[in-house]
Amino acid sequence: MLQIDGVAPTFIKKPSIKQENDGKRLIFECEIKADPKPQIRWSHNSKVIDNTPRHKFKVQNDGALYRATLEVDNVSFEDSGKYKVTAKNELGESSATISLNFDSEEVPVPADGFKPAFTDRPVTRQSDDGKNIIFECRCIGDPKPSYSWQVFHEKNEIAMAGRFSSEVEEDQNHCYLIRFTIKDVKQLDRGVYSVLAKNKHGDSTAVINLNFDSSSKLINPEGKPPRFPQKPTISQKGDVLSMECILEAMPVADITWYHGQDRIEDGERFKILRKAISIDTYLLTLQISLPTANDGGIYRCHAFNPFGESNAHITLNFKANENERGFAPSFVEKPKIIPNKLGTLITMKCRCRSKPKPTVKWMRKKQEVTSSNKVALEVKTVDEDTYELTLNIKDPNADDGGSYSCIISNEFGESSATLNLNIEAEQETTKNAPIFVEKPHIVSLDNGKLVRMECKVKTDIKPDITWTREGRLLQETSKLKMTMTQEKDVYHITLVLKDPQTEDSGTYKCNIKNIL
């Protein structure tokens, strides 16, 4: 069943920064895919940015692709820190961050200095032996701020003890890394910790909440940096190979998968999935359809949130399946069904790797498909051990519909792929019922990015039209559009499928009725 009611916001292009006007203007930009239109919010050092003479927001869209920009004019050193952009619609929410760091020579620093500001949320870390807790945060300010820590236990302020220590390290000009350490941490250390940064221009405070569960395990409600507690696993079911990782993080982390140095995008062959197991634990999955030896190599799952980042590495090795003599056939791409613009030819096409060259057999309804005046079969070599397989059907009609299988084999093994795309129209046989004046056919548009299924019927009364796929009623979505136009007593009925994929294949029916 195909039912796509929209798309939750997803970052197609993470935030990037460019300079204009000799560095006096900064432009942050990113690209987001979403449907319906998302709400865009920018923040700087955890504070929401409002539209001001110095800050301007723009959002431009092309269909479901949105380009969001933030312009900052008259840039100064105070603008350094962490920027976050959040996109939200009724289907979900996603955010991305980028840090802006200056050397004092790159941008103006107010002659009299500026008040302190924390550029990152505090991070809580635990030593490997679990005995010590370290808080870390970054702060900017000129002149150099003074720092004081306060610890509250059940609202009672206590003084620093010997187990508590703090240090400040100048990370770069006007930017400072502040660390606070608790040695031999105990249950009684739970509570709210705050650091106050102060100079003559003002002050700023960062707060950390430290807590433990009944077993003395650290609980950090402020957040948790991403961590992969288990080794990733690889499994394969049918034509789908899955790589899975368990991730712990709070808040939810941004996930990016890489194959070698190449970033993997969610698409036809690759599916990127995330499933929440608990409030801070997730199952991350990368699925590869019809994997081949070309998919072998090192994969990396990168997780990032405001508290840190982590990577999981997976090695996928197909070499053992190939040798100098040869290897079993496998499909490199999912099969495609490509109609021509006039609907007079349908091409079923797929690619495979095989050594030696495979024997190719096409089947339909358990019967082998052979070449004829209507059907043409072809096997073409496109690269070393790589072949393109095509089945062409001339003047296709409803009788040609059904499930087709492409079976490839050689002495090392066998593989198969299935295609199924058909249009049928059900017509009432009652007297004066709608009559087809143009039978259903398929038209390919925009280089295959759109598929239009259409027909024309003649009737004296405007008909009711419904479309189904595999027996299930279809509704209009951002991917499916249905239209009906009238010219006298002839009605032109269309179903337009945007960006068709193999999973959109199936039996489509156009049901046409009127009151007669």
C-alpha positions in Angstrom: 0.0 0.0 0.0 1.4 3.4 -0.9 0.3 6.1 1.5 2.6 9.1 2.0 0.9 11.9 3.9 4.0 14.0 4.2 7.6 14.1 5.2 9.0 14.9 8.7 11.8 17.5 8.4 15.2 16.1 7.4 18.4 18.0 6.8 19.5 17.4 3.2 22.4 19.9 3.7 23.7 20.6 7.2 24.3 24.2 8.2 27.3 25.9 6.6 28.8 29.5 7.0 29.9 31.9 4.4 31.2 35.5 4.7 30.3 38.6 2.7 31.1 42.3 2.9 34.8 41.6 3.9 33.6 39.4 6.8 31.2 42.0 8.3 28.3 39.8 7.3 27.9 36.1 8.0 25.3 33.9 6.3 24.3 30.5 7.8 22.5 28.3 5.4 21.0 24.8 5.3 18.6 22.7 3.2 15.7 20.9 4.6 13.2 18.4 3.1 9.7 18.6 4.7 6.0 18.4 3.8 4.0 20.2 5.1 6.1 23.4 5.4 8.2 23.4 8.5 8.6 26.1 11.1 12.2 27.2 11.2 13.9 28.5 14.4 17.5 29.7 15.0 19.2 30.0 18.3 22.6 31.2 19.5 24.2 29.7 22.6 20.8 28.2 23.5 19.0 31.6 23.2 16.4 32.0 20.5 17.4 34.6 17.9 14.7 37.2 17.1 14.4 39.2 13.9 16.4 42.3 14.5 18.2 44.9 12.3 21.3 42.7 12.7 19.6 39.3 12.3 17.5 38.4 9.2 15.8 35.1 8.4 14.9 33.8 4.9 13.2 30.6 3.8 12.9 29.7 0.1 11.4 26.5 -1.2 11.2 24.4 -4.3 8.4 21.9 -3.6 9.2 20.1 -0.4 12.9 21.3 -0.4 13.4 24.4 1.8 16.6 26.6 1.9 16.8 28.4 5.3 19.3 31.2 5.9 20.3 33.4 8.8 22.2 36.6 8.1 24.2 38.3 10.8 25.4 41.9 10.0 28.1 43.9 11.7 29.7 40.7 13.1 31.7 41.0 16.3 33.5 38.6 18.6 30.3 38.3 20.7 28.7 36.4 17.8 31.0 33.4 18.3 29.5 30.2 19.8 27.1 27.5 18.9 24.2 28.1 16.5 21.3 25.7 16.2 18.6 25.5 13.6 15.4 23.6 14.3 12.8 22.6 11.7 9.4 21.3 12.9 6.1 20.3 11.3 3.2 18.1 12.4 5.1 15.0 11.4 8.3 15.6 13.4 11.2 17.7 14.3 14.9 17.8 13.5 17.8 20.1 14.4 21.3 20.7 13.4 24.1 22.7 14.9 27.3 24.5 13.8 29.9 26.3 15.9 31.3 29.7 15.0 34.8 30.4 16.5 36.9 33.5 15.8 40.4 34.6 16.5 40.3 38.1 17.9 42.1 39.3 14.7 39.4 38.0 12.4 36.5 40.1 13.7 36.1 43.3 15.7 36.3 43.1 19.5 34.6 46.1 21.2 37.2 48.5 22.3 36.0 48.3 25.9 35.4 44.6 25.8 32.2 42.6 26.2 30.3 40.7 28.9 30.8 36.9 29.4 28.7 34.4 27.5 28.7 30.6 27.6 29.1 29.3 24.0 28.3 25.6 24.7 26.0 23.9 27.2 28.0 22.3 30.0 29.1 18.7 29.5 29.3 16.1 32.2 32.0 13.4 31.9 32.9 10.5 34.2 36.4 9.1 34.5 37.0 5.6 33.2 37.1 4.2 36.7 33.8 6.0 37.6 35.4 7.7 40.7 35.5 11.3 39.4 33.0 13.6 37.7 34.2 16.4 35.4 32.0 19.4 34.3 33.3 21.3 31.2 32.0 24.4 29.6 33.3 27.2 27.3 32.9 30.9 27.9 33.9 34.1 26.1 34.5 37.5 27.6 36.8 40.6 27.6 38.3 41.4 29.9 38.9 37.8 31.2 36.0 36.9 33.5 36.4 35.6 37.0 34.7 32.3 37.7 33.0 31.1 40.9 31.2 27.8 41.4 28.3 27.2 43.7 26.9 23.9 44.8 23.4 23.6 46.3 22.2 20.5 48.2 18.5 20.6 49.0 18.7 24.4 48.5 21.5 24.8 51.1 24.6 26.4 49.7 27.8 24.6 50.7 31.5 25.7 50.5 34.0 24.1 48.2 35.8 21.1 49.8 39.1 19.4 49.2 37.4 17.0 46.7 36.3 19.9 44.6 38.7 21.6 42.2 38.4 24.0 39.2 40.7 25.3 36.5 40.4 27.7 33.6 42.4 27.4 30.4 42.5 30.0 27.6 41.3 28.1 24.6 42.0 31.0 22.2 41.9 34.8 22.6 38.9 35.8 24.7 37.6 32.2 24.8 38.1 30.0 27.9 37.6 26.3 28.8 36.4 25.9 32.4 36.6 22.5 34.2 35.2 21.5 37.6 36.2 18.2 39.1 34.6 16.2 41.9 36.9 13.5 43.2 35.7 10.2 44.7 32.1 11.2 43.8 29.4 10.1 46.3 25.6 10.1 46.5 25.8 13.2 48.7 27.3 15.1 45.8 24.0 15.1 44.0 22.4 18.5 43.5 22.5 21.7 41.3 25.9 23.1 40.4 26.3 26.5 38.8 29.3 28.5 37.5 29.1 32.3 37.4 31.3 34.1 34.9 31.7 37.9 35.6 33.6 40.9 34.4 32.9 44.6 34.4 30.4 44.4 31.6 28.1 41.9 33.2 27.8 38.2 34.1 26.5 34.9 32.8 25.6 31.6 34.5 25.7 28.0 33.4 23.8 25.3 35.4 24.3 21.6 35.7 22.1 19.1 37.5 23.9 16.1 39.0 21.9 13.1 40.2 22.2 9.3 40.8 19.8 6.4 40.7 19.4 3.9 43.6 22.4 1.9 42.5 24.6 5.1 42.5 24.7 5.2 38.7 25.1 8.7 37.3 21.9 10.3 35.9 22.5 13.4 33.8 19.1 15.0 33.1 20.9 17.8 31.3 21.9 15.4 28.6 24.1 12.5 27.5 26.8 12.5 24.8 26.3 9.8 22.2 27.7 6.4 23.0 27.6 3.0 21.3 27.5 0.5 24.1 27.6 -2.6 21.9 29.4 -3.8 18.8 27.4 -3.2 15.6 25.9 -6.3 13.9 25.3 -7.3 10.3 22.5 -9.5 9.1 20.8 -10.3 5.8 17.3 -11.4 5.0 16.5 -12.1 1.4 17.8 -9.2 -0.8 18.2 -6.8 2.1 21.4 -6.5 4.2 21.0 -4.7 7.6 23.7 -3.1 9.7 22.5 -2.3 13.2 23.9 -0.2 16.1 22.6 0.5 19.6 23.0 4.2 20.5 22.6 5.9 23.9 22.2 9.7 23.7 20.1 12.5 25.2 18.8 14.6 23.5 18.3 12.6 20.3 21.4 12.7 18.2 21.8 13.6 14.5 22.9 10.5 12.6 25.0 10.4 9.5 26.2 7.2 7.8 29.3 7.0 5.6 30.7 4.4 3.2 34.4 5.1 3.3 34.5 8.9 2.9 31.2 9.1 1.0 28.1 10.2 2.9 25.1 7.9 2.4 21.8 9.4 1.5 18.4 7.8 2.2 17.2 6.6 -1.2 16.2 3.7 -3.4 18.9 1.2 -2.3 19.8 2.6 1.1 17.3 3.1 3.9 18.3 4.8 7.1 16.1 3.9 10.1 15.9 4.9 13.7 13.8 3.2 16.4 13.5 4.4 20.0 14.0 1.6 22.5 13.9 3.7 25.7 14.0 7.4 26.6 17.7 7.7 25.7 18.4 4.5 23.7 17.9 3.9 20.0 18.3 1.2 17.4 20.0 2.6 14.3 19.7 0.6 11.1 21.3 1.0 7.6 19.6 -1.3 5.1 21.1 -2.0 1.7 18.9 -3.6 -1.0 20.5 -6.1 -3.4 24.0 -5.7 -1.9 26.9 -6.5 -4.2 30.7 -6.7 -3.9 30.8 -3.0 -4.7 29.1 -2.3 -1.4 32.0 -3.8 0.5 34.3 -1.7 2.7 34.2 0.3 5.9 31.0 1.9 7.1 30.8 4.6 9.8 27.8 5.7 11.8 28.4 9.2 13.2 26.2 10.4 16.1 26.2 14.0 17.3 24.3 16.0 19.9 25.1 19.2 21.9 27.0 17.1 24.5 29.4 15.3 22.2 29.8 12.9 19.3 30.7 9.2 18.7 31.3 6.8 15.8 30.6 3.2 15.2 32.6 1.4 12.5 31.5 -1.7 10.6 33.5 -3.6 8.0 31.5 -5.3 5.3 33.6 -7.8 3.3 32.3 -9.6 0.2 35.7 -10.8 -1.0 35.2 -14.2 0.3 32.3 -14.7 -2.1 34.4 -14.0 -5.2 37.4 -15.7 -6.6 39.4 -15.8 -9.7 37.2 -18.4 -11.3 34.0 -16.4 -10.8 31.1 -15.6 -8.5 27.4 -16.0 -8.3 25.2 -13.4 -10.0 23.7 -10.5 -8.0 21.7 -7.5 -8.8 23.5 -4.1 -8.6 20.4 -2.0 -8.9 16.7 -2.6 -8.2 14.7 -3.3 -11.4 13.0 -0.4 -13.0 9.9 -0.1 -15.2 10.2 2.7 -17.7 7.3 3.7 -20.0 8.0 5.9 -23.0 6.2 9.2 -23.4 3.5 7.9 -25.7 2.8 4.8 -23.6 3.5 2.6 -26.7 6.5 0.9 -25.1 7.4 -0.4 -21.6 11.0 -1.3 -20.7 11.8 -3.4 -17.7 15.5 -2.9 -16.9 18.0 -4.1 -14.2 21.7 -4.5 -13.8 23.7 -7.4 -12.4 27.2 -8.5 -11.7 28.2 -12.0 -12.6 31.3 -14.1 -13.5 31.0 -15.8 -15.9 28.2 -14.1 -17.9 24.8 -15.2 -16.5 22.0 -17.1 -18.2 19.0 -14.8 -18.1 15.4 -16.0 -18.0 12.3 -13.8 -17.8 9.1 -15.3 -16.3 5.5 -14.1 -16.1 2.9 -16.0 -14.2 5.1 -19.1 -14.1 5.5 -19.0 -17.9 8.8 -18.1 -19.6 8.7 -14.9 -21.6 10.4 -15.3 -25.0 11.2 -12.9 -27.8 8.4 -12.1 -30.3 7.0 -9.3 -32.4 5.7 -7.8 -29.2 8.5 -8.7 -26.8 12.2 -8.0 -27.1 14.9 -9.3 -24.7 18.4 -8.0 -24.5 21.6 -8.6 -22.4 24.2 -5.9 -22.8 27.7 -5.7 -21.2 28.2 -2.3 -19.5 31.4 -3.0 -17.5 33.7 -5.8 -16.5 31.4 -8.5 -15.1 28.5 -6.1 -15.2 25.4 -6.5 -17.4 22.2 -4.6 -18.2 19.2 -6.8 -18.7 16.1 -5.4 -20.5 12.7 -6.6 -21.5 10.7 -4.4 -23.9 6.9 -4.7 -24.4 5.5 -3.1 -27.5 2.0 -1.5 -27.4 1.4 -2.7 -23.8 -2.2 -3.2 -22.6 -4.0 -4.7 -19.6 -3.4 -8.2 -20.8 0.4 -7.7 -20.4 0.1 -6.9 -16.7 1.1 -9.1 -13.9 4.2 -10.1 -12.0 7.4 -10.5 -14.0 10.6 -12.2 -12.6 14.1 -11.8 -13.9 16.2 -14.9 -13.0 19.9 -14.9 -13.5 22.2 -17.9 -12.9 25.6 -19.3 -13.6 27.7 -22.2 -12.2 28.2 -20.4 -8.9 24.6 -19.6 -8.0 21.3 -17.9 -8.9 19.4 -14.7 -8.1 16.0 -13.3 -9.1 14.2 -9.9 -9.0 10.5 -9.2 -9.4 8.7 -6.4 -11.1 4.9 -5.7 -11.1 3.2 -2.7 -12.6 -0.2 -2.9 -14.2 -3.2 -0.6 -14.8 -6.7 -2.0 -15.0 -9.9 -0.1 -15.4 -13.2 -1.5 -14.1 -16.2 -0.4 -16.1 -19.9 -0.8 -15.3 -21.7 -2.9 -17.8 -25.1 -1.2 -17.1 -26.7 0.6 -20.0 -25.5 4.2 -20.4 -22.5 3.5 -18.2 -19.2 5.2 -18.9 -17.5 4.0 -22.1 -13.8 4.2 -22.7 -12.8 6.3 -25.7 -9.1 6.0 -24.8 -7.9 3.0 -22.9 -5.7 3.3 -19.8 -2.0 3.9 -20.6 1.2 5.1 -19.0 3.1 8.3 -19.9 6.6 9.0 -18.6 7.5 12.7 -18.0 10.4 14.8 -16.9 13.0 12.0 -17.7 11.1 9.5 -15.6 10.6 11.7 -12.5 6.9 11.6 -13.1 4.6 8.8 -14.3 1.1 9.7 -15.5 -1.6 7.0 -15.7 -4.5 8.2 -17.8 -7.6 7.3 -19.7 -10.7 9.0 -21.3 -14.3 8.0 -20.8 -17.5 9.2 -22.4 -20.6 9.6 -20.3 -23.6 12.0 -20.1 -23.3 12.3 -16.3 -20.1 13.3 -14.4 -18.7 10.1 -13.1 -17.3 9.3 -9.6 -13.6 8.3 -9.8 -11.6 6.3 -7.3 -8.1 4.8 -7.7 -6.8 1.8 -5.9 -3.5 0.0 -5.6 -3.4 -3.7 -4.8 -7.0 -3.3 -3.7 -6.5 -0.4 -1.3 -8.0 3.0 -1.9 -5.5 5.7 -2.8 -5.7 9.3 -1.5 -4.0 12.4 -2.8 -0.6 13.1 -1.1 2.4 15.1 -1.9 3.5 12.2 -4.1 0.1 11.3 -5.7 -2.1 13.7 -7.6 -5.5 12.8 -9.1 -7.3 15.0 -11.7 -10.4 14.8 -13.9 -11.1 17.4 -16.7 -14.2 17.6 -18.9 -14.6 18.4 -22.6 -18.3 18.1 -23.5 -19.2 14.5 -22.6 -15.7 13.2 -22.5 -13.7 13.1 -19.2 -9.9 12.9 -19.0 -8.9 11.0 -15.9 -5.3 11.1 -14.6 -3.2 9.8 -11.7 0.3 11.4 -11.5 3.0 9.6 -9.5 5.9 11.8 -8.5 9.4 10.3 -8.3 8.3 6.7 -8.9 10.3 3.9 -7.1 10.2 0.2 -7.5 8.1 -0.1 -4.3 5.4 1.9 -6.0 4.8 -0.9 -8.4 1.6 -2.9 -8.2 -1.8 -3.2 -9.8 -3.5 0.2 -10.1 -7.2 0.2 -10.8 -9.3 3.2 -11.9 -13.0 2.6 -10.8 -15.4 4.7 -12.8 -19.1 5.0 -11.9 -22.1 7.2 -12.5 -25.7 7.0 -11.2 -26.8 5.1 -14.3 
